[in-house]
Amino acid sequence: VTVLALDILLITFKSFLSRVFTTEAEVVELLENLLYIVAITEIFDANQSTLSKVLIAMGKQAHASCINLMAYYAIMLPMGITTAFWLGWRVYGAWFGITMASIGACTGYGLIVYMADWSKLKRMTGKQSEEEDF
């Protein structure tokens, strides 16, 4: 909900935000158009950030690291380079790669969380708390 509210503010004040950094018309137009892509990216980025912390809390740090590695090195870099330079999308292509990586990471984390055996995790947590002295 917070991300959606921030995205609405980002889109609503895109002209103002663009002009905070520059007065050049070409750059302002580029930033205004780019903020739509950034808003979409932020929805997935916020969710993947939260889900990655859930995986870490579940003791699945290795899974989180592998998904991160695949999303940002196997998806973002090739897609970003291909769309930015080979297809000529420039900065839009770079952000397209970032967006696809966020979607990929969010999907990967979400699948692991969805498929988790929560009963088993609950039992493991109970055993750990009984063994530890506080």
C-alpha positions, 0 to 999 in steps of 0.5 A: 500500500505504501509503495502504491501511494508513493508511486501515485505521488511520483507520477502526480508530481513528475513534472515538479520532480524532474525540474528539481534536477534540471531545467533542460527541456529534453532532460525534463521530458526524459525524466517525466517519461522514465518515472512511469517505468521507475514507478512500476519497478518500485512495486516489484522492488519493494515486494522482492526486498520484503520477500528476500528478508522472509527467505533469510528469516526462514534460513534460506539465505543460499536460495535468496543469494542464488535468486539475486545472482540470477536476477541481476546478473543473468537477467538484468545485465543482458537485458539492459545491455541488449535493450539499451545499446543494441535496440537503442532504447538508451536509458529506457532499456537499462531501466527495462533490464532493472524492471525485469530483474525485480520481477524475476527476483520477486517471482522467485522469492514469492514461489519459495515462500508460497511453497514453504512447509510452514508447519516444518518451519514452525517445528524447527523454530520451536526446537531452536527456542527450547535449546537456547538460553535467553 
